[in-house]
Amino acid sequence: MGEPRYAVIASDLMSRLADGQWAVGSLLPTEPELAASYKVSRETLRRALRQLEVGGLISRHPGTGTRVERTLPVAAFTTHLGSLQELTQYGTSAVRTILSVDHVVVDEALAAVTGLAPETRSVRITSVRRDPDHADQVVSWARVYLEPSDAHAIAGPLEDSPRLISDLVETHAGRAVDRVVQRVRAVGVPAEAAGRLGVATGSPGLEFVRRYYDARGRLFEVSVSIHAQGTFVYETTLQRS
């Protein structure tokens, strides 16, 4: 099986940049023009452009266009993850228990944490994961925010399935995860999570916020998980690219 079409286009665009077809500071042709020249959909073209953006070759600005930043990719360290299961570490090994499913309206505070648009409606799924060998040990507390239609589509299998919620959304709502943006920060464990984790409110913890985007760049799922001190080890391999 050959390379995906978007990867072939990205490679070609990189070669054209290296050959000086577009100068640093200039704008690339518009997305419709490039998509037409390669005879692909704009969605495929955007995935190709994203490869160039990751390499620091271009920057994209809505309303302005795609600007050439450099002609050769930046030598950088990249994180290699084989799957979303590796990203979440616990995968299906930890046992998930759904605590509640309710409808919320995104306020300013929630929007600041999740990146969801204020005043939009979302379904909030609250759950915990337990150590499979020690059922009384809760290792994480989490809230996942979904669009109401996606939440409805996975309502049946959600309770009993060990699969990641993003996997269920892909299977039952027809979504395809194109990229996941993850932010990790040290926090004081909030009261709503502390009781489930068996720690004092405000004690040291880690907060993981993961934003799931489809190929059109649309944010369709956000998970916010809290891990108490000493219950989580996160390891990645960095390789020069």
Secondary structure by P-SEA (a helix, b strand, c coil): ccccaaaaaaaaaaaaaaacccccccccccaaaaaaaacccaaaaaaaaaaaaaacccccccccccccccccccbbbbbbbccccccccccccbbbbbcbbbbbcccaaaaaaccccccbbbbbbbbccccccccccccccbbbbbcaaaaaaaccccccccccaaaaaaacccccccbbbbbbbbbcccccccccccccccccbbbbbbbbbcccccccbbbbbbbccccbbbbbbbbcc
